[in-house]
Amino acid sequence: MRAPLNRRVYVVGYGAATPLGRTFPLTWERAVKGETGFVKVTRCHVHSACNVVGEIPGWNPLDLDFVDEKEAYNWNAQFVILTMAVINEALEHAGLAMDDETGPRTACLVGSALNGSDAYRVAMDNYLNRGPLKVSPYLLPNLCANLPSGKAGMLLGFTGPIFSPQGACASGNHAIGIGARMIRDGDIDFAIAGGVDTCIIPEIIHGFENMNATIKIREGDRAFSDPGQASRPFSVDRKGFVLSEGAGAVVLAAEEMLGRYGLTARAEVLGIGWTSDAHHFTRPHKPTILRAMRDALEDAGVSPPDIQYVNAHGTSTPPGDRTEVECLREVFGRDLERIPVSSNKSQIGHTLGAAAAIEAALAIEGMQQGILLPTANHIPDPALSDVDVVPNRSRRQPHELILSDAFGFGGTNCCVVFRGV
């Protein structure tokens, strides 16, 4: 193998579709206002106290100029077309055109936790009620984790490596880490890195409910009459996360490509820390989370006091939020009292494999504009009173060095340090 080129890697663009908006600008506009994107579920019918979710408002594949009725019918795993739309947005934001030079040097790494489970549900219903010949010949491609990247390549023209980093709820950060390493070493010049999940189906909603992961909203809960208050990371009355659909992608580029293609550097990928727990399939494990945080800082060549903001995993589960704060206390010590720590999931819920990529884009835009997004719906928890969670309102505060956390089922952890430019 040839020696690595040790190139610096920058984020030059991003796109997202979230419960706050079907594009990144729409998402950002509402996020800054402190709004949330939670509703009573409309995608399906469930008999559940976990019936508040995050749905992408106004999402209709047929509104896209590259989708007709046949395309939408065949590709009924919603994560396929959603990924195509978000990657198209991210490349347009970056100002990076795919051509004979850039296309072969561009990779696409989009992770997902649940892949095309919605398409499988349709196929099973057809099989049981209409017979085996009514199972779509497109079913297997709709289930393939790499198909969203592949279809985006067919649309946009990149021909570098495509695959799906499967890191559960940390998939987006894994994609950023792998893409940055590939660019650093010289395998590619550009990477589209992100995550996607379209998970609002009855089986998934009830599955999370029965494992006590999502919030059960009953009469007397403050979200009973106001679904927007369902997700409340670090709050004293947090009860579980809000299941959401979404997609996010960031465009990465090698330093020398910036001038050559007239790209704008928005942040540098400075360090990656990734570990696995070997502990439990859902319970967070403090020692290996700590190591992921510390490895990211060491890889970035920075010390804990250098960090000016933490974009928390912050799911709104009692043990998850508590464990993350305990780890931050050990890593940052007394410095944690002056470092803002907020959770985007308070506004968009938990988008599973998409979460880390969406949160990276929001955090980088925050550095660009000097804005810290809030932890919405916050009621202080005395046990976490030493942490500034940027409660309830955005804050204008310059910051240029951040740690972005992501942890997932199966015991997978990935933290990224970004530097604003």
Buried (B, 14 or more C-beta within 10 A) or exposed (E): EEEEEEBBBBBBBBBBBBBBBBBBEBBBEBBBEBBBBBBEBEBBEBEBBBBBBBBBBEBEBEEBEBBEEEBBEBBBBBBBBBBBBBBBBBBEBBEBEBEEEBBBBBBBBBBBBBBBBBBBBBBEEBBEEEEEEEBBEBBBBBBBBBBBBBBBBEBBBBBBBBBBBBBBBBBBBBBBBBBBBBBBBBBBBBBBBBBBBBBBBBBBBBBBBEEEBBBBBEEEBBBBEEBBBBBBBBBEBBBBBBBBBBBBBBBBBBBEBBEEBEBBBBBBBBBBBBBBBEEEEBEBBBEBBBBBBBBBBBBBEBEBEBBBBBBBBBBBBBEBBBBBBBBBBBBBEEBBEEBBBBBBBBBBBBBBBBBBBBBBBBBBBBBBEEBBBBBBBBBEBEEBEEBBBBBEBBBEEEBBBBBBBBBBBBBBBBBBBBBBB
